[in-house]
Amino acid sequence: MPPTIELFRDDADLNACDAIVTAVDGLAVQLDRTVFYPQGGGQAGDAGVLLTAEGRALRVIDTRKGAEPGQILHLLADATEAATLAAGQTVSARIDVARREAHRRFHTSTHLLCALVPHPVDGCSITAAYARLDFHMTEPLDKEELTAGLARLVAESHPVTTRWVTDADLDANPQWVRSMRVQPPRGNGLVRLVDVQGVDMQPCGGTHVSNTADIGAVVVTKIEKKSANTRRVVLGFGS
């Protein structure tokens, strides 16, 4: 089966698309194309609905990667509803826009945080409620200082763009990789870079805002010493 066309990679503003069901297995529905981001790289998967031609809205509670390369699974809330779908049907895939926007704002915020804390990243989680990064470091961090730094970078309105580079380009620029645990996916010869212009650039497959000003108010809610060599920074939205 051919891989799912990942429309979200180049257009995080796209909230819906028409698609053809290619397979149904229990609660998992595969489509030929999708706007749903599957959990990966520390970012939670999208939720939303699959709207049938008859007007039924089938609730998608999570999106995950399948066992095969390029396979994306839309996990429905109800097995009975999933059983009403079959390969070849056309549906309208529509994401939960508020959830996606929270992911975009938090994910871009973590890139700003990487610019403020120049240490390798040893863990990451991005949800609609909070984001956190674990840094491999020993020195303490100041919550107010980091919050002020984030506010400054947001206010400076840095454009956020993506581009694709080759595996060879990445090998020639190892400083682009900040994560110690999650390496950029390889295999098709291209790697996606997210460039917060003048601030941060690193391989990343997640969804982001198009300008740091779109992040809005974000604050450091907690800093924890997780181990002798790890400092955890947790982010939340401000008022």
BALO-349851 format. One record per residue: x, y, z of N, C-alpha, C in turn; residue in one letter; chain. Coordinates in nm, 4 decimals. Each point is the difference from the previous one (the first is absolute). Example, Ala and Ser with C-alpha at 12.3 -4.5 7.8 and 13.67 -1.06 7.14 Angstrom:
<recs>
REC    neast   nnorth      nup   caeast  canorth     caup    ceast   cnorth      cup r c
REC   1.3190  -0.5690   0.7800  -0.0890   0.1190   0.0000   0.0900   0.1200   0.0000 A A
REC  -0.0350   0.1050  -0.0720   0.0820   0.1190   0.0060  -0.0770   0.1090   0.0730 S A
</recs>
This chain:
<recs>
REC    neast   nnorth      nup   caeast  canorth     caup    ceast   cnorth      cup r c
REC   0.0850  -0.1195   0.0000  -0.0850   0.1195   0.0000   0.0889   0.1250   0.0000 M A
REC  -0.0276   0.0966  -0.0879   0.0838   0.1210  -0.0040  -0.0130   0.0797   0.1291 P A
REC   0.1037   0.0766   0.0363  -0.0064   0.0799   0.1228  -0.1049   0.1097  -0.0086 P A
REC  -0.0488   0.0410   0.1155  -0.0959   0.1097   0.0072   0.0670   0.1313  -0.0396 T A
REC  -0.0643   0.0799  -0.0814   0.0526   0.1322  -0.0366  -0.0189   0.0920   0.1205 I A
REC   0.1092   0.0574   0.0496  -0.0005   0.0776   0.1240  -0.0145   0.1491  -0.0313 E A
REC  -0.1222   0.0455  -0.0147  -0.0255   0.1386  -0.0380   0.0451   0.0988   0.1074 L A
REC   0.0033  -0.0420   0.1264   0.0355   0.0882   0.1110   0.1468   0.0386  -0.0007 F A
REC   0.0836  -0.0758  -0.0702   0.1441   0.0277   0.0027   0.0324   0.1373  -0.0579 R A
REC  -0.0658   0.0369  -0.1076   0.0304   0.1264  -0.0672  -0.1051   0.1069   0.0216 D A
REC  -0.1107  -0.0330   0.0672  -0.1052   0.0989   0.0234  -0.0696  -0.0306   0.1322 D A
REC   0.0540   0.0547   0.1091  -0.0588  -0.0224   0.1326  -0.1294   0.0774   0.0183 A A
REC  -0.0321   0.0937  -0.0922  -0.1256   0.0744   0.0064  -0.1166  -0.0783  -0.0579 D A
REC   0.0298  -0.1063  -0.0740  -0.1048  -0.0775  -0.0648  -0.0759  -0.0814   0.1048 L A
REC  -0.1288   0.0253   0.0132  -0.0804  -0.0620   0.1058  -0.0868  -0.1155  -0.0476 N A
REC  -0.0183  -0.0148  -0.1314  -0.0877  -0.1043  -0.0516   0.0433  -0.0411  -0.1404 A A
REC  -0.0372  -0.1207  -0.0370   0.0263  -0.0475  -0.1352  -0.0957  -0.1146  -0.0320 C A
REC  -0.0292  -0.0179  -0.1263  -0.0725  -0.1184  -0.0443   0.1003  -0.1132  -0.0173 D A
REC  -0.0406  -0.1202   0.0363   0.0910  -0.1140  -0.0065  -0.0779  -0.1267  -0.0291 A A
REC   0.0716  -0.1029  -0.0433  -0.0596  -0.1306  -0.0271   0.0494  -0.0988   0.1048 I A
REC  -0.0924  -0.0733   0.0589   0.0366  -0.1041   0.0961   0.0742  -0.1110  -0.0738 V A
REC   0.1176  -0.0360   0.0512   0.0781  -0.1070  -0.0628  -0.0031  -0.1289   0.0800 T A
REC  -0.0287   0.0083   0.1305  -0.0065  -0.1207   0.0827  -0.0669   0.0327   0.1320 A A
REC  -0.0677  -0.0995   0.0574  -0.0599   0.0113   0.1326   0.0364  -0.1261   0.0775 V A
REC   0.0576   0.0193   0.1198   0.0395  -0.1130   0.0843  -0.0386   0.0323   0.1437 D A
REC  -0.1138  -0.0537   0.0447  -0.0478   0.0332   0.1328  -0.0365   0.1463   0.0073 G A
REC   0.0644   0.0721   0.0920  -0.0249   0.1434   0.0153   0.0852   0.0846  -0.0944 L A
REC   0.0978  -0.0609  -0.0662   0.0975   0.0743  -0.0803  -0.0453   0.0135  -0.1448 A A
REC  -0.0016   0.1241  -0.0470  -0.0393   0.0299  -0.1379   0.1187   0.0629  -0.0713 V A
REC   0.0321  -0.0536  -0.1189   0.1050   0.0575  -0.0817  -0.0621   0.0741  -0.1188 Q A
REC   0.0629   0.1115  -0.0363  -0.0464   0.0824  -0.1115   0.1106   0.0144  -0.1029 L A
REC  -0.0370   0.0362  -0.1223   0.1035   0.0208  -0.1017   0.0750   0.1301   0.0217 D A
REC  -0.0635   0.0961   0.0707   0.0622   0.1283   0.0332  -0.0610   0.0484   0.1301 R A
REC   0.0701   0.0896   0.0707  -0.0553   0.0460   0.1273   0.0592   0.1328   0.0437 T A
REC  -0.0803   0.0730   0.0787   0.0489   0.1202   0.0681   0.0313  -0.0306   0.1463 V A
REC  -0.0248  -0.1231   0.0454   0.0220  -0.0402   0.1386   0.1475  -0.0335   0.0249 F A
REC   0.0589   0.0686   0.0988   0.1382  -0.0273   0.0378   0.0033  -0.1221   0.0931 Y A
REC   0.0836  -0.1015  -0.0293   0.0096  -0.1157   0.0880   0.1017   0.0239   0.1114 P A
REC  -0.0282  -0.0516   0.1179   0.0911   0.0174   0.1130   0.1430  -0.0350  -0.0402 Q A
REC   0.0932   0.0880   0.0353   0.1394  -0.0244  -0.0342   0.0858   0.1199   0.0306 G A
REC   0.1277  -0.0238   0.0262   0.0920   0.1083   0.0309  -0.0359   0.0735   0.1273 G A
REC  -0.0726  -0.0673   0.0897  -0.0413   0.0638   0.1247  -0.1336   0.0699  -0.0078 G A
REC  -0.0530   0.0213  -0.1216  -0.1275   0.0704  -0.0165  -0.1165  -0.0980  -0.0035 Q A
REC  -0.1065   0.0322   0.0724  -0.1203  -0.0831   0.0008  -0.0669   0.0012  -0.1369 A A
REC  -0.0770  -0.1045  -0.0278  -0.0708  -0.0093  -0.1260  -0.1240   0.0890  -0.0024 G A
REC  -0.0464   0.0279  -0.1205  -0.1213   0.0802  -0.0165  -0.1252  -0.0819   0.0311 D A
REC  -0.1065   0.0700   0.0341  -0.1336  -0.0568   0.0139  -0.0925   0.0756  -0.0949 A A
REC  -0.1239  -0.0484  -0.0129  -0.0945   0.0673  -0.0885  -0.1112  -0.0924  -0.0420 G A
REC  -0.0448   0.0111  -0.1262  -0.1080  -0.0850  -0.0502   0.0271  -0.0405  -0.1443 V A
REC  -0.0582  -0.1140  -0.0368  -0.0119  -0.0404  -0.1399  -0.1479   0.0135  -0.0350 L A
REC  -0.0299   0.0883  -0.0934  -0.1384   0.0263  -0.0391  -0.0322  -0.0805  -0.1256 L A
REC  -0.1012  -0.0865   0.0083  -0.0358  -0.0847  -0.1140  -0.0889   0.0752  -0.0981 T A
REC  -0.0175  -0.0586  -0.1163  -0.0837   0.0613  -0.1029  -0.1447   0.0120   0.0463 A A
REC  -0.0389  -0.0883   0.0935  -0.1368   0.0038   0.0520  -0.0173   0.1012   0.1126 E A
REC   0.1111   0.0652   0.0406  -0.0071   0.1008   0.1042   0.0292  -0.0502   0.1393 G A
REC   0.0413  -0.1275   0.0139   0.0359  -0.0517   0.1318   0.1393   0.0495   0.0385 R A
REC   0.0163   0.0459   0.1231   0.1286   0.0480   0.0500   0.0588  -0.1077   0.0918 A A
REC   0.1056  -0.0655  -0.0440   0.0652  -0.1057   0.0764   0.1184   0.0611   0.0745 L A
REC  -0.0032  -0.0084   0.1324   0.0977   0.0717   0.0817   0.1360  -0.0713   0.0008 R A
REC   0.1040   0.0758  -0.0353   0.1387  -0.0483   0.0071   0.0597   0.0508   0.1309 V A
REC   0.0394  -0.0925   0.0884   0.0507   0.0404   0.1315   0.1525   0.0082   0.0049 I A
REC   0.0675  -0.0578  -0.0990   0.1464   0.0058  -0.0026   0.0466  -0.0405  -0.1385 D A
REC   0.1242   0.0359  -0.0320   0.0613  -0.0368  -0.1271   0.1392  -0.0542   0.0292 T A
REC   0.0311  -0.1169  -0.0529   0.1278  -0.0660   0.0264   0.0632  -0.0477  -0.1310 R A
REC   0.1287  -0.0253   0.0047   0.0686  -0.0610  -0.1128  -0.0246  -0.1504   0.0026 K A
REC  -0.0134  -0.0589  -0.1177  -0.0189  -0.1439  -0.0090   0.1317  -0.0740  -0.0014 G A
REC  -0.0083  -0.1313  -0.0155   0.1198  -0.0843   0.0013   0.0833   0.0156  -0.1267 A A
REC  -0.0664   0.0342  -0.1107   0.0707   0.0157  -0.1266   0.0428   0.1454  -0.0207 E A
REC   0.1128   0.0226  -0.0663   0.0445   0.1377  -0.0267  -0.1071   0.0786  -0.0756 P A
REC  -0.0276   0.1223   0.0477  -0.0968   0.0858  -0.0663  -0.1444  -0.0316   0.0313 G A
REC  -0.0248  -0.0973   0.0881  -0.1360  -0.0395   0.0355  -0.0503   0.0863   0.1158 Q A
REC  -0.1180   0.0596  -0.0166  -0.0599   0.0841   0.1040  -0.1369  -0.0568   0.0367 I A
REC  -0.0212  -0.0178   0.1312  -0.1219  -0.0598   0.0509  -0.0843   0.1045   0.0716 L A
REC  -0.1228   0.0178  -0.0456  -0.0959   0.0888   0.0648  -0.0840  -0.0873   0.0931 H A
REC   0.0140   0.0183   0.1303  -0.0633  -0.0873   0.0978  -0.1363   0.0563   0.0392 L A
REC  -0.1056  -0.0733  -0.0332  -0.1351   0.0450   0.0283  -0.0400  -0.0337   0.1435 L A
REC  -0.0977   0.0725   0.0494  -0.0459  -0.0206   0.1375  -0.0916  -0.1198   0.0128 A A
REC  -0.0641  -0.0415  -0.1107  -0.1039  -0.1014   0.0074   0.0225  -0.1068  -0.1075 D A
REC   0.0136  -0.1264   0.0446   0.0239  -0.1094  -0.0934  -0.1194  -0.0230  -0.0926 A A
REC  -0.1205   0.0248   0.0498  -0.1192  -0.0166  -0.0831   0.0009   0.0982  -0.1157 T A
REC   0.0399   0.1241   0.0283   0.0082   0.1004  -0.1057   0.1109  -0.0348  -0.0993 E A
REC   0.1135  -0.0486   0.0516   0.1097  -0.0379  -0.0888  -0.0437  -0.1092  -0.0966 A A
REC  -0.0853  -0.0914   0.0474  -0.0454  -0.1109  -0.0830  -0.0891   0.0454  -0.1148 A A
REC  -0.0494   0.1231   0.0044  -0.0843   0.0504  -0.1092   0.0831   0.0507  -0.1171 T A
REC   0.1322   0.0104   0.0207   0.0878   0.0459  -0.1071   0.0604  -0.1179  -0.0743 L A
REC   0.0326   0.0230  -0.1265   0.0640  -0.1031  -0.0814   0.0943   0.0677  -0.0988 A A
REC   0.0988  -0.0759  -0.0437   0.0951   0.0526  -0.0976  -0.0744   0.0482  -0.1245 A A
REC   0.0409   0.1159  -0.0488  -0.0612   0.0584  -0.1181  -0.0977   0.1111   0.0289 G A
REC  -0.0460   0.0094   0.1264  -0.0919   0.1079   0.0354   0.0735   0.1340   0.0053 Q A
REC  -0.0727   0.1058  -0.0316   0.0542   0.1353   0.0111  -0.0482   0.0631   0.1301 T A
REC   0.0909   0.0638   0.0714  -0.0350   0.0695   0.1236   0.0658   0.1380  -0.0023 V A
REC  -0.0481   0.0876   0.0866   0.0648   0.1289   0.0226   0.0688  -0.0075   0.1356 S A
REC   0.1315   0.0112  -0.0006   0.0783  -0.0074   0.1232   0.0166   0.1407   0.0552 A A
REC  -0.0478   0.0224   0.1235   0.0003   0.1339   0.0589   0.0590  -0.0057   0.1404 R A
REC   0.1073   0.0741   0.0220   0.0671  -0.0038   0.1294  -0.0691   0.0908   0.1014 I A
REC   0.0274  -0.0263   0.1270  -0.0385   0.0885   0.1097   0.0957   0.1192  -0.0058 D A
REC  -0.0495   0.1134  -0.0476   0.0855   0.1157  -0.0261   0.0613   0.0549   0.1290 V A
REC  -0.0750   0.0053   0.1084   0.0517   0.0545   0.1251   0.1154  -0.0854   0.0524 A A
REC  -0.0140  -0.1318  -0.0098   0.1075  -0.0911   0.0435   0.1249   0.0203  -0.0856 R A
REC  -0.0174   0.0070  -0.1329   0.1132   0.0217  -0.0905   0.0693   0.1327   0.0307 R A
REC  -0.0779   0.1068   0.0226   0.0607   0.1298   0.0258   0.0824  -0.0022   0.1285 E A
REC  -0.0487  -0.0693   0.1020   0.0773  -0.0120   0.1238   0.1307  -0.0744  -0.0250 A A
REC  -0.0061  -0.1080  -0.0783   0.1216  -0.0740  -0.0333   0.0987   0.0888  -0.0760 H A
REC  -0.0515   0.0761  -0.0966   0.0875   0.0861  -0.0803   0.0678   0.1055   0.0872 R A
REC  -0.0760   0.0616   0.0874   0.0554   0.1059   0.0853   0.1038  -0.0562   0.0967 R A
REC  -0.0331  -0.1115   0.0626   0.0943  -0.0594   0.0949   0.1246  -0.0540  -0.0710 F A
REC  -0.0206  -0.0647  -0.1155   0.1167  -0.0582  -0.0672   0.0984   0.1082  -0.0434 H A
REC  -0.0527   0.1087  -0.0535   0.0898   0.1092  -0.0387   0.0662   0.0611   0.1227 T A
REC  -0.0706   0.0053   0.1106   0.0582   0.0509   0.1250   0.1198  -0.0823   0.0440 S A
REC  -0.0059  -0.1316  -0.0224   0.1139  -0.0832   0.0409   0.1234   0.0303  -0.0845 T A
REC  -0.0216   0.0416  -0.1249   0.1153   0.0398  -0.0821   0.0624   0.1284   0.0552 H A
REC  -0.0839   0.0919   0.0461   0.0531   0.1215   0.0630   0.0763  -0.0356   0.1268 L A
REC  -0.0537  -0.0942   0.0756   0.0654  -0.0421   0.1237   0.1369  -0.0606  -0.0293 L A
REC   0.0109  -0.0724  -0.1104   0.1299  -0.0568  -0.0387   0.1032   0.1091  -0.0268 C A
REC  -0.0468   0.1139  -0.0511   0.0918   0.1117  -0.0252   0.0445   0.0648   0.1309 A A
REC  -0.0871  -0.0031   0.1011   0.0319   0.0625   0.1283   0.0833  -0.0913   0.0897 L A
REC  -0.0125  -0.1298  -0.0212   0.0747  -0.0978   0.0803   0.0849  -0.0828  -0.0957 V A
REC   0.1258   0.0397  -0.0251   0.0825  -0.0642  -0.1019   0.0628  -0.1316   0.0466 P A
REC  -0.0851  -0.0976   0.0308   0.0463  -0.1321   0.0433  -0.0793  -0.1069  -0.0741 H A
REC   0.0540  -0.1207  -0.0120  -0.0728  -0.1071  -0.0686  -0.1331  -0.0310   0.0683 P A
REC  -0.0986  -0.0381  -0.0809  -0.1321  -0.0347   0.0509  -0.0063  -0.1501   0.0263 V A
REC  -0.0431  -0.0354   0.1213  -0.0014  -0.1399   0.0414  -0.1417  -0.0527   0.0225 D A
REC  -0.0994   0.0684  -0.0531  -0.1384  -0.0435   0.0137  -0.0935   0.1133  -0.0360 G A
REC  -0.1177  -0.0351  -0.0505  -0.0923   0.1029  -0.0485  -0.1426  -0.0519   0.0052 C A
REC  -0.0941   0.0871   0.0355  -0.1418  -0.0336  -0.0064  -0.0779   0.1261  -0.0337 S A
REC  -0.0837  -0.0086  -0.1043  -0.0795   0.1143  -0.0434  -0.1452  -0.0441  -0.0076 I A
REC  -0.0840   0.0592   0.0833  -0.1424  -0.0322   0.0038  -0.0784   0.1294  -0.0157 T A
REC  -0.1318  -0.0096   0.0044  -0.0831   0.1200  -0.0068  -0.0042   0.0744   0.1320 A A
REC   0.0443  -0.0646   0.1087  -0.0070   0.0607   0.1334   0.1331   0.0561   0.0473 A A
REC   0.1096  -0.0555  -0.0465   0.1325   0.0438   0.0446   0.1048  -0.0539  -0.0965 Y A
REC   0.1220   0.0510   0.0146   0.1151  -0.0556  -0.0707   0.1150  -0.0083   0.0982 A A
REC   0.0881  -0.0949  -0.0217   0.1185  -0.0082   0.0857   0.1198  -0.0433  -0.0825 R A
REC   0.1171   0.0490   0.0408   0.1269  -0.0441  -0.0559   0.0913  -0.0379   0.1148 L A
REC   0.0725  -0.1103  -0.0163   0.1028  -0.0398   0.0946   0.1358   0.0306  -0.0621 D A
REC   0.0799   0.0790   0.0702   0.1319   0.0384  -0.0499   0.1096  -0.0765   0.0730 F A
REC   0.0991  -0.0451  -0.0762   0.1158  -0.0688   0.0579   0.0981   0.1076   0.0481 H A
REC  -0.0054   0.0299   0.1300   0.0812   0.1069   0.0557   0.0033  -0.0138   0.1518 M A
REC   0.0899   0.0739   0.0632   0.0123  -0.0072   0.1455  -0.0280   0.1328   0.0687 T A
REC   0.0196   0.1111  -0.0688  -0.0200   0.1299   0.0622  -0.1487   0.0306   0.0175 E A
REC  -0.0348   0.0830   0.0975  -0.1414   0.0324   0.0243  -0.0547   0.0945  -0.1068 P A
REC  -0.1325   0.0040  -0.0106  -0.0696   0.0892  -0.0910  -0.0944   0.0886   0.0791 L A
REC  -0.0230   0.1201  -0.0515  -0.0862   0.0965   0.0684  -0.1328   0.0129  -0.0747 D A
REC  -0.1105  -0.0256   0.0687  -0.1324  -0.0006  -0.0624  -0.0371   0.1370  -0.0557 K A
REC   0.0200   0.1055   0.0780  -0.0380   0.1342  -0.0451   0.0854   0.0443  -0.1181 E A
REC   0.1275  -0.0343   0.0034   0.0897   0.0391  -0.1086  -0.0400  -0.0679  -0.1313 E A
REC  -0.0343  -0.1276   0.0060  -0.0418  -0.0710  -0.1208  -0.1343   0.0517  -0.0508 L A
REC  -0.0923   0.0283   0.0893  -0.1294   0.0552  -0.0410   0.0186   0.1339  -0.0703 T A
REC   0.0878   0.0829   0.0523   0.0272   0.1292  -0.0629   0.0646  -0.0188  -0.1367 A A
REC   0.0899  -0.0985  -0.0112   0.0636  -0.0273  -0.1286  -0.0994  -0.0478  -0.1042 G A
REC  -0.0924  -0.0848   0.0401  -0.1047  -0.0456  -0.0914  -0.0875   0.1164  -0.0460 L A
REC  -0.0388   0.0861   0.0935  -0.0832   0.1155  -0.0335   0.0712   0.0905  -0.1004 A A
REC   0.1292   0.0174   0.0171   0.0764   0.0843  -0.0918   0.0005  -0.0586  -0.1406 R A
REC   0.0257  -0.1307  -0.0117   0.0061  -0.0637  -0.1316  -0.1372  -0.0035  -0.0669 L A
REC  -0.1049  -0.0151   0.0776  -0.1354   0.0063  -0.0559  -0.0269   0.1396  -0.0544 V A
REC   0.0336   0.1009   0.0788  -0.0279   0.1385  -0.0395   0.0816   0.0439  -0.1213 A A
REC   0.1155  -0.0615  -0.0210   0.0855   0.0375  -0.1132  -0.0543  -0.0483  -0.1348 E A
REC  -0.1013  -0.0829   0.0016  -0.0700  -0.0427  -0.1228   0.0939  -0.0617  -0.1034 S A
REC   0.0661  -0.1063   0.0392   0.0891  -0.0713  -0.0917  -0.0815  -0.0932  -0.0904 H A
REC   0.0196   0.0072  -0.1321  -0.0672  -0.0950  -0.0895   0.0452  -0.1431   0.0289 P A
REC  -0.0918  -0.0941  -0.0184   0.0295  -0.1420   0.0181  -0.0283  -0.0702  -0.1325 V A
REC   0.1022  -0.0612  -0.0577  -0.0143  -0.0645  -0.1296   0.0528  -0.1434   0.0073 T A
REC  -0.0349  -0.0779  -0.1010   0.0522  -0.1364  -0.0106   0.0651  -0.0185  -0.1366 T A
REC   0.0958  -0.0894  -0.0042   0.0609  -0.0377  -0.1275   0.0562  -0.1403   0.0132 R A
REC   0.0264  -0.0607  -0.1135   0.0514  -0.1364  -0.0023   0.1462   0.0019  -0.0416 W A
REC   0.0808  -0.0783   0.0716   0.1414  -0.0137  -0.0335   0.0303  -0.1483  -0.0176 V A
REC   0.1136  -0.0288  -0.0589   0.0376  -0.1392  -0.0227   0.0652  -0.0597   0.1248 T A
REC   0.0052  -0.1324   0.0043   0.0711  -0.0678   0.1079   0.1454   0.0457   0.0048 D A
REC   0.0576   0.0238  -0.1168   0.1394   0.0454  -0.0057   0.0144   0.1380   0.0630 A A
REC  -0.0973   0.0883  -0.0230   0.0030   0.1322   0.0628  -0.0027  -0.0129   0.1519 D A
REC  -0.0848  -0.0898   0.0501  -0.0099  -0.0193   0.1441   0.1295  -0.0567   0.0561 L A
REC   0.0596  -0.0942  -0.0697   0.1268  -0.0572   0.0455   0.1100   0.1060   0.0057 D A
REC  -0.0073   0.0975  -0.0901   0.1004   0.1058  -0.0041  -0.0244   0.1076   0.1053 A A
REC  -0.1184  -0.0026   0.0628  -0.0357   0.1005   0.1005  -0.0560  -0.0673   0.1256 N A
REC   0.0810  -0.0773   0.0715  -0.0496  -0.0725   0.1173  -0.0533   0.0916   0.1094 P A
REC   0.0399   0.1287  -0.0014  -0.0469   0.0942   0.1022  -0.1495   0.0279  -0.0133 Q A
REC  -0.0604  -0.0341  -0.1143  -0.1432   0.0206  -0.0163  -0.0815  -0.0908   0.0918 W A
REC   0.0536  -0.1148   0.0354  -0.0738  -0.0981   0.0811   0.0198   0.0308   0.1474 V A
REC  -0.1088   0.0342   0.0694   0.0069   0.0341   0.1421  -0.0406  -0.1158   0.0906 R A
REC  -0.0782  -0.0929  -0.0531  -0.0533  -0.1086   0.0819   0.1008  -0.1128   0.0160 S A
REC   0.0126  -0.0487   0.1239   0.0876  -0.1122   0.0279  -0.0694  -0.1335  -0.0257 M A
REC  -0.1320  -0.0047   0.0113  -0.0740  -0.1257  -0.0059  -0.0689  -0.0251  -0.1340 R A
REC  -0.0565   0.1056  -0.0584  -0.0771  -0.0162  -0.1229   0.0795   0.0577  -0.1160 V A
REC   0.0412  -0.0859  -0.0919   0.0739   0.0438  -0.1168  -0.0963   0.0266  -0.1158 Q A
REC   0.0350   0.0939  -0.0881  -0.0871   0.0284  -0.1149  -0.0234  -0.1255  -0.0827 P A
REC  -0.1224  -0.0202  -0.0483  -0.0276  -0.1187  -0.0823   0.0777   0.0051  -0.1304 P A
REC   0.0580  -0.1123  -0.0344   0.0741  -0.0114  -0.1255  -0.0596  -0.1136  -0.0829 R A
REC   0.0463  -0.0077  -0.1210  -0.0447  -0.1103  -0.0840  -0.0445   0.0454  -0.1375 G A
REC  -0.0597   0.1191  -0.0092  -0.0436   0.0481  -0.1320   0.0948   0.1048  -0.0568 N A
REC   0.1107   0.0258   0.0718   0.1014   0.0912  -0.0510  -0.0200   0.1449   0.0360 G A
REC  -0.1156   0.0351   0.0620  -0.0285   0.1385   0.0354  -0.0372   0.0118   0.1466 L A
REC   0.0396   0.1120   0.0602  -0.0293   0.0289   0.1405  -0.0607   0.1397   0.0070 V A
REC  -0.1059   0.0156   0.0777  -0.0710   0.1278   0.0113   0.0620   0.0848   0.1102 R A
REC   0.0364   0.1242  -0.0344   0.0534   0.0957   0.0964  -0.1053   0.1047   0.0333 L A
REC  -0.0098   0.0344   0.1268  -0.0824   0.1130   0.0432   0.0939   0.1136   0.0373 V A
REC  -0.0204   0.1151  -0.0617   0.0885   0.1152   0.0185  -0.0777   0.1152   0.0625 D A
REC   0.0260   0.0253   0.1284  -0.0494   0.1211   0.0645   0.1060   0.1049  -0.0293 V A
REC  -0.0252   0.0815  -0.0979   0.1061   0.0797  -0.0607   0.0688   0.0912   0.1011 Q A
REC   0.1335  -0.0169   0.0045   0.0823   0.0769   0.0913   0.0007  -0.0520   0.1426 G A
REC  -0.0701  -0.1109   0.0241  -0.0129  -0.0511   0.1371   0.0444  -0.1452   0.0123 V A
REC  -0.0597  -0.0890  -0.0799   0.0241  -0.1429   0.0146  -0.0289  -0.0713  -0.1310 D A
REC   0.0801  -0.1022  -0.0295  -0.0267  -0.0843  -0.1160   0.0396  -0.1423   0.0345 M A
REC  -0.0940  -0.0944  -0.0202   0.0285  -0.1393   0.0292  -0.0994  -0.0895  -0.0728 Q A
REC   0.0388  -0.1265  -0.0217  -0.0920  -0.0939  -0.0633  -0.1235  -0.0201   0.0871 P A
REC  -0.1179   0.0008  -0.0613  -0.1237  -0.0153   0.0768  -0.1147  -0.0289  -0.0966 C A
REC  -0.0833  -0.0968   0.0355  -0.1127  -0.0345  -0.0847  -0.1322   0.0528   0.0495 G A
REC   0.0013   0.0754   0.1122  -0.1245   0.0441   0.0626  -0.0660   0.1176  -0.0675 G A
REC  -0.1121   0.0426   0.0566  -0.0748   0.1141  -0.0521   0.0342   0.1247   0.0815 T A
REC   0.0142   0.1135  -0.0683   0.0447   0.1234   0.0637  -0.0811   0.1186  -0.0494 H A
REC   0.0052   0.1095   0.0752  -0.0581   0.1254  -0.0468   0.0911   0.0584  -0.1068 V A
REC  -0.0486   0.0972  -0.0749   0.0786   0.0577  -0.1088   0.0820   0.1207   0.0430 S A
REC  -0.0234   0.0488   0.1214   0.0754   0.1127   0.0530  -0.0029  -0.0099   0.1521 N A
REC   0.1106   0.0346   0.0669   0.0024  -0.0134   0.1462  -0.1064   0.0859   0.0670 T A
REC  -0.0433   0.1079  -0.0653  -0.1050   0.0840   0.0584  -0.1302  -0.0775   0.0174 A A
REC  -0.0184  -0.1065  -0.0804  -0.1225  -0.0794   0.0079  -0.0023  -0.0911   0.1233 D A
REC   0.1122  -0.0120   0.0690   0.0043  -0.0836   0.1207  -0.0850   0.0616   0.1101 I A
REC   0.0041   0.1306   0.0116  -0.0708   0.0672   0.1085   0.0739  -0.0154   0.1314 G A
REC  -0.0729   0.0146   0.1095   0.0622  -0.0050   0.1326   0.0311  -0.1434   0.0400 A A
REC   0.1260  -0.0257   0.0308   0.0426  -0.1309   0.0477   0.0969   0.0226   0.1160 V A
REC  -0.0101  -0.0825   0.1028   0.0808   0.0199   0.1201   0.0625  -0.1318   0.0433 V A
REC   0.1095   0.0093   0.0716   0.0600  -0.1166   0.0649  -0.0741  -0.0224   0.1314 V A
REC  -0.0673  -0.1129   0.0119  -0.0783  -0.0279   0.1208   0.0784  -0.0772   0.1041 T A
REC   0.1049  -0.0711  -0.0444   0.0747  -0.0825   0.0951   0.1373  -0.0336  -0.0559 K A
REC   0.0982  -0.0040   0.0869   0.1331  -0.0513  -0.0329   0.0340  -0.1065   0.1032 I A
REC   0.0358  -0.1187  -0.0471   0.0293  -0.1108   0.0900   0.1393  -0.0555  -0.0270 E A
REC   0.0632  -0.0463   0.1059   0.1243  -0.0755  -0.0128  -0.0375  -0.1472  -0.0039 K A
REC  -0.0018  -0.0597  -0.1212  -0.0438  -0.1380  -0.0141   0.1097  -0.1009   0.0326 K A
REC   0.1236   0.0414  -0.0160   0.1148  -0.0841   0.0348   0.1201   0.0917   0.0138 S A
REC   0.1138  -0.0566   0.0313   0.1205   0.0817   0.0164   0.0345   0.0748  -0.1280 A A
REC  -0.0415  -0.0558  -0.1166   0.0363   0.0603  -0.1283  -0.1201   0.0430  -0.0831 N A
REC  -0.1172   0.0124   0.0615  -0.1202   0.0346  -0.0754  -0.0810   0.1066   0.0708 T A
REC  -0.0349   0.1057  -0.0751  -0.0886   0.1042   0.0492  -0.1240   0.0037  -0.0893 R A
REC  -0.1166  -0.0117   0.0605  -0.1263   0.0011  -0.0746  -0.0645   0.1367   0.0071 R A
REC  -0.0403   0.0529  -0.1164  -0.0689   0.1282  -0.0091  -0.1405  -0.0274  -0.0541 V A
REC  -0.1015   0.0451   0.0752  -0.1392  -0.0215  -0.0396  -0.0608   0.1341  -0.0394 V A
REC  -0.0714   0.0018  -0.1126  -0.0618   0.1219  -0.0516  -0.1521  -0.0079   0.0082 L A
REC  -0.0622   0.1153   0.0229  -0.1448   0.0126  -0.0044  -0.0354   0.1297  -0.0706 G A
REC  -0.1263   0.0146  -0.0356  -0.0444   0.1249  -0.0611  -0.0280   0.1035   0.1067 F A
REC   0.0398   0.1229  -0.0270  -0.0270   0.1100   0.0919  -0.1330   0.0643  -0.0334 G A
REC  -0.0354   0.0976   0.0798  -0.1285   0.0688  -0.0193   0.0201   0.1295  -0.0794 S A
</recs>
